[in-house]
Amino acid sequence: MHIPTLIARKREGEELSADEIGRLVNGYVSGDVADYQMSAFAMAVYFKGMSAVETAALTRAMIASGDVFDHPAGAAVVDKHSTGGIGDKVSLILAPLVACAGCRVPMVSGRGLGITGGTLDKLESIPGFRVGVSIEEADEILDQLGVVMMGQTDRFCPADKKLYALRDVTGTVPSIPLITASIMSKKMAETLDRLVLDVKYGTGAFMKTKADAEVLAAGMIAVGKEMGVEVFAVLNEMSEPTGRAVGNALEVIEALECLDGGGPDDLRNVVLDLSEKIAGIGRAELEKILDDGSARRKFDELVVIQGGKVEDLGRLAEIHKAPVIRDVVSENGGTVCGVDAGKIGQASLELGAGRAKATDPVDFAVGFDKLVKSGEPIVQGDVLVRVHARTEKDAEKASAAVLAAISIA
Ligand code: URA
């Protein structure tokens, strides 16, 4: 198969066969197809799209690039995945919560993508936490705790592992077929009974409009149905960050508050809305699991089994203390009428919380917390947000960016 011809055919909008897509994906994973060729292919898909048949073929090829889970009979196997947002630390709370409800949760997540944060980067801000567990180890953890949180590996969804990192740095993230195949390959390889998809739209999401989010949701539901999995999609607006913290360690700290029964209302609500769809128990029981400390205990156990220390959870702010921490105060009074998630995500990326190239490390310490929410009254001099930055210059730039993102009337 001549790869340049295949790329050119996609560039011209031709429909490729399942065999061609399968061979391309295999070639990419084995190294025969170069990163620059796959980047060009992803850009061609970004502009020309893929038919439903091509998207299903891409998803299948990506699943087949690695092993799949094989669970024992018994507990319902469930998971959640988000299409990506700002301040979205929901997975950190939902996974242990739903495991406490008696489900088995083999959660395979991704790293930061574009302006959006990634669950794996957040988890790695916990010193020692290993997201690179093998499928055998994941099975053992699941047998013991009912939940594991891990990334794609060289044996589990390797095609997504490579393509995800490539898309992040080549401007090819917001493509419906590529998002569909990326998410559904990971989720279908988990061998689930039920899956809930948190499909975001708005300035801080890859889908800018609700209509596009509906198309994405319908495509993912169709792939799930074809593979015998019950898939629910919840559309959530992402015009404002979730919660009050954006940035890796800062988001883990906020997730811990929620696991302790507190945290911002919007975060708790989205966790409960999504959990309700898959947990097999009602909202009141889920709330109880959050409030009585069970979900927090499960998270602590998970941290320990995956290499972290419970003591460090209470010290994350100290461990990842940014050199410059600055309050941004309001110059006038009024009511907050908007906090632009896209602008906050971009500012967080520029502070170093995300990547510019695939090999870049992320800075766990930087980002924002104490962010105001729409509808809150403000008087002159109130803190609108706290900036955590590596340098004074970065803090200066980020402060200006967040001020421009927050509207007060
Ligand atoms: N989450 C994923 O796993 N993949 C995407 O492409 C977008 C969000």
Residues whose N, C-alpha, C, O or C-beta is under 5 A from the ligand:
A	BS01	URA	S82 T83 G84 G110 L178 I179 S182 I183
